[in-house]
Amino acid sequence: MQFKGVKIHLSYLAVIRLSVLVFHACFRRYIQIDLLQEFVMIPLDIFRAQMHYKPIETPLEAWLTFLGEDKPERVIELITACPEFKEMYATLYEMCRNTERVMRMFSEELRILDRNTVKYMIEEQQKEIDSYKEQLQQKDEELDYKDKELNRKTEELGRKEMELQAAMERLAELELKLAGTGA
């Protein structure tokens, strides 16, 4: 079995008349990395079918019965065999009876989720605003540079105009002198 470059090796173990699926991830390219996680999957439907009409004998069977059974006779059998589960069932029973409390807990969680979502959206908008501010600042700097260039060129043009005007006046004077001496 493969998922996006990860090869899954499957092996089946028989533990207390139960099929337990144990697998771990390894890389297709056989990179030697020791991954710490190992996955164990216990199909509760198979467990229920195997435990049908059989007594609960081990702590593992008790926990799997607690997780996988909802039939009253099996729950009573579990509580009789392992009294420590009685308190857990009592808590679950109270939660089911007190739906208002459960709804409040759910509402509280939704309120926290909404608050966190709003916070996240505000942070994202702030990042966008900061980005726009930065772009605006860059554009302002470009405009300032272009304004300075325009002012410099305008001054230069004004100077050249003055030089040209002075040259034209000088030329007019010279033409007058030339016209006065040549006549």
C-alpha positions as CSV (number, residue, x, y, z in Angstrom):
1,M,0.0,0.0,0.0
2,Q,1.5,3.4,-0.9
3,F,0.5,7.0,-0.1
4,K,2.4,9.8,-1.8
5,G,5.9,8.3,-1.6
6,V,5.3,6.4,1.7
7,K,5.2,2.7,1.6
8,I,3.1,1.0,4.3
9,H,4.1,-2.5,5.4
10,L,1.2,-4.4,6.8
11,S,1.4,-7.3,9.2
12,Y,-1.3,-9.1,11.1
13,L,-0.9,-10.3,14.6
14,A,-3.3,-12.6,16.5
15,V,-3.5,-11.2,20.0
16,I,-6.2,-12.6,22.4
17,R,-8.3,-14.0,19.5
18,L,-8.2,-10.6,17.9
19,S,-6.8,-9.3,14.6
20,V,-4.6,-6.3,15.2
21,L,-3.3,-4.4,12.2
22,V,0.2,-3.0,12.9
23,F,2.0,-0.8,10.4
24,H,4.7,1.8,10.1
25,A,5.8,4.2,7.4
26,C,9.0,3.8,5.5
27,F,10.3,5.7,2.5
28,R,10.1,4.3,-1.0
29,R,13.6,5.3,-1.8
30,Y,14.9,3.4,1.3
31,I,16.2,6.3,3.1
32,Q,17.4,5.1,6.5
33,I,15.4,7.3,8.9
34,D,14.1,5.8,12.2
35,L,10.5,7.1,12.5
36,L,9.2,6.9,16.0
37,Q,5.6,6.3,15.2
38,E,4.1,2.9,14.7
39,F,0.4,2.6,13.9
40,V,-1.9,0.1,15.5
41,M,-5.4,-0.3,14.2
42,I,-7.9,-2.6,15.9
43,P,-11.1,-3.2,13.9
44,L,-13.8,-3.1,16.7
45,D,-16.4,-4.7,14.4
46,I,-14.2,-7.8,14.1
47,F,-13.6,-7.7,17.9
48,R,-17.3,-7.5,18.6
49,A,-17.9,-10.5,16.3
50,Q,-15.2,-12.5,17.9
51,M,-16.3,-11.6,21.5
52,H,-20.0,-12.5,20.8
53,Y,-21.1,-14.7,23.7
54,K,-17.6,-14.9,25.2
55,P,-16.7,-13.5,28.6
56,I,-14.4,-10.6,29.2
57,E,-11.2,-12.0,30.5
58,T,-8.3,-9.5,30.0
59,P,-7.9,-5.8,30.5
60,L,-7.4,-5.4,26.8
61,E,-10.7,-7.1,26.1
62,A,-12.3,-4.8,28.8
63,W,-11.0,-1.6,27.1
64,L,-12.0,-2.8,23.7
65,T,-15.5,-3.7,24.9
66,F,-15.7,-0.2,26.6
67,L,-14.8,1.4,23.3
68,G,-16.8,-0.8,20.9
69,E,-19.9,-2.0,22.7
70,D,-23.1,-0.1,23.3
71,K,-25.5,-3.0,24.0
72,P,-26.8,-2.8,27.6
73,E,-26.2,-6.5,28.4
74,R,-22.5,-6.2,27.3
75,V,-22.1,-2.9,29.3
76,I,-23.5,-4.7,32.4
77,E,-21.2,-7.6,31.9
78,L,-18.2,-5.2,31.6
79,I,-19.2,-3.3,34.7
80,T,-19.6,-6.6,36.6
81,A,-16.3,-8.0,35.4
82,C,-14.4,-4.7,35.8
83,P,-16.0,-2.3,38.3
84,E,-13.5,0.5,37.4
85,F,-15.5,1.2,34.2
86,K,-18.6,2.0,36.2
87,E,-17.4,5.6,36.9
88,M,-16.6,6.1,33.2
89,Y,-20.0,4.9,32.1
90,A,-21.6,7.1,34.8
91,T,-19.8,10.1,33.4
92,L,-20.9,9.2,29.9
93,Y,-24.5,8.6,31.1
94,E,-24.6,12.0,32.8
95,M,-23.3,13.7,29.7
96,C,-26.0,12.1,27.7
97,R,-28.7,13.0,30.2
98,N,-27.6,16.6,30.6
99,T,-27.7,17.7,27.0
100,E,-27.9,21.3,28.0
101,R,-24.4,21.1,29.6
102,V,-23.0,19.2,26.6
103,M,-24.5,22.0,24.3
104,R,-22.9,24.6,26.6
105,M,-19.6,22.9,26.3
106,F,-20.1,22.6,22.5
107,S,-21.1,26.3,22.3
108,E,-18.1,27.3,24.4
109,E,-15.8,25.4,22.0
110,L,-17.5,27.0,19.0
111,R,-17.2,30.4,20.6
112,I,-13.4,29.8,21.2
113,L,-13.1,28.5,17.6
114,D,-14.9,31.6,16.3
115,R,-12.7,33.9,18.4
116,N,-9.6,32.1,17.1
117,T,-10.9,32.3,13.5
118,V,-11.6,36.0,13.9
119,K,-8.1,36.5,15.4
120,Y,-6.6,34.6,12.5
121,M,-8.5,36.6,9.9
122,I,-7.5,39.9,11.6
123,E,-3.8,38.8,11.6
124,E,-4.1,37.9,7.9
125,Q,-5.7,41.2,7.1
126,Q,-3.0,43.0,9.1
127,K,-0.4,41.2,7.0
128,E,-2.1,42.3,3.9
129,I,-2.4,45.9,5.1
130,D,1.3,45.9,6.1
131,S,2.1,44.6,2.6
132,Y,0.1,47.3,1.0
133,K,1.7,49.9,3.3
134,E,5.1,48.6,2.2
135,Q,4.2,48.8,-1.5
136,L,2.8,52.3,-0.9
137,Q,6.0,53.4,0.8
138,Q,8.0,52.0,-2.1
139,K,5.8,53.9,-4.6
140,D,6.2,57.1,-2.4
141,E,10.0,56.7,-2.5
142,E,9.9,56.2,-6.3
143,L,7.7,59.4,-6.6
144,D,10.0,61.3,-4.4
145,Y,13.0,60.2,-6.5
146,K,11.2,61.2,-9.7
147,D,10.1,64.5,-8.2
148,K,13.8,65.3,-7.3
149,E,14.8,64.2,-10.8
150,L,12.1,66.5,-12.3
151,N,13.2,69.4,-10.1
152,R,16.8,68.9,-11.1
153,K,16.0,68.8,-14.8
154,T,13.7,71.8,-14.4
155,E,16.5,73.7,-12.8
156,E,18.9,72.6,-15.4
157,L,16.5,73.6,-18.1
158,G,16.0,77.0,-16.5
159,R,19.8,77.5,-16.4
160,K,20.1,76.5,-20.0
161,E,17.3,78.9,-20.9
162,M,19.1,81.7,-19.0
163,E,22.3,80.8,-20.8
164,L,20.4,80.7,-24.1
165,Q,18.8,84.1,-23.3
166,A,22.2,85.5,-22.4
167,A,23.7,84.1,-25.6
168,M,20.8,85.6,-27.6
169,E,21.3,89.0,-26.0
170,R,25.0,88.8,-26.6
171,L,24.3,87.8,-30.2
172,A,21.9,90.7,-30.6
173,E,24.6,93.1,-29.2
174,L,27.2,91.7,-31.5
175,E,24.8,92.1,-34.5
176,L,24.2,95.7,-33.4
177,K,27.9,96.3,-33.1
178,L,28.5,94.7,-36.4
179,A,25.7,96.6,-38.1
180,G,27.1,99.8,-36.5
181,T,30.7,99.3,-37.6
182,G,29.8,98.0,-41.0
183,A,27.6,101.0,-42.0
